[in-house]
């Protein structure tokens, strides 16, 4: 379990429980993950529609993320996921 000052914008309710949003969860667990596993998790979250790429980058650009190692790791992993998707699906529009 992690303890932190979490802004309300990073909180959602699932089945009556207050939990962090999917993008915040990925940011928080990123420092514990090897890069390939983080990329796999991000790919899975994107495929399941848990957050769009644009939402992820918007959150990563917020000032409170500047000092978070997880935010930098997620930004890098998102770049790798987008790159691999563009190579495997050249006709898919990139965002």
N, C-alpha and C positions, 0 to 999 in steps of 0.2 A: 504494500500500500504506500502511496506517495502522499505527502502533505505539502501543500503549497497554497499561496494566495492565488486563487483561480478566479479570473473575471467571470461575471455572469454570462458573457458572450461565449464562454467555453463550456458552459453547462447546458445539458439538455435533460429531458425526462424520458425514461424508457420503462414502461410497465410500472409507473409510479415511483421509480427510483431516480434520484438525481445522479447523473453520471457525466463524465466529460464527453464532449463532442468527438466524433471519430478523428478529425484532424488533430485535435489536442491530444488524444490518446496516442496517436502515432508519434507526435512530437515528443511526448513524455517517455515512450518506450524506446525511441530510436537509439539513445546511448547504450542500451543493453543488447542491441541487435547487430550481428554482422551485416555488412552492406547488402549482400545478396538476399538475405532473409528480409531486411527492411524493404528492399525493392519488391520482393514477392508480396509482402503485406500491403504495400501501397497499391500494387497492381490489383490485388484482390479487392481492396476497398473501392478503387475506381471502378472496377468491373461490376461491383455490387451497387454502385451508385451512392455510396455512403458519403462521398464528397466529390465535387467536381475539381478539376485541376485549378481552375480560376480561384475557387474558394480557398484552396490550400495556399496558393501564392499570396492571396490577400491577407490571410492570417499570418503567414511567415513574414510579411512585410511590416507588421505592426511593431512599434517600438519595443514592447515588452519581450519580443522574441529575439532581439539583437544579441543578447548575451547567452542564449540557450544553445548548448551544443546540439541538442536534438533538432532544433529548428534548422541549423546549418546542414545537418545530416539528411533531414527530410528534403530540403531544397535540392541537395545533390542527387538524392535517390529519385526525386521526381524528374529531374533532368535526364537521368539514365533511363527511367521508364518511358518517358516521352520519346527519347531517341530510339529505343528499341522498338517501340510501337510504330514510329515513322518508317523504320527500315523494314518491318515485317508487313506493313499495310500502307504502301506508298500512296494509295488513293484516299486514305482516311485524312480528313482535314485536321491540321494541328491547331491547338488553341494556345 
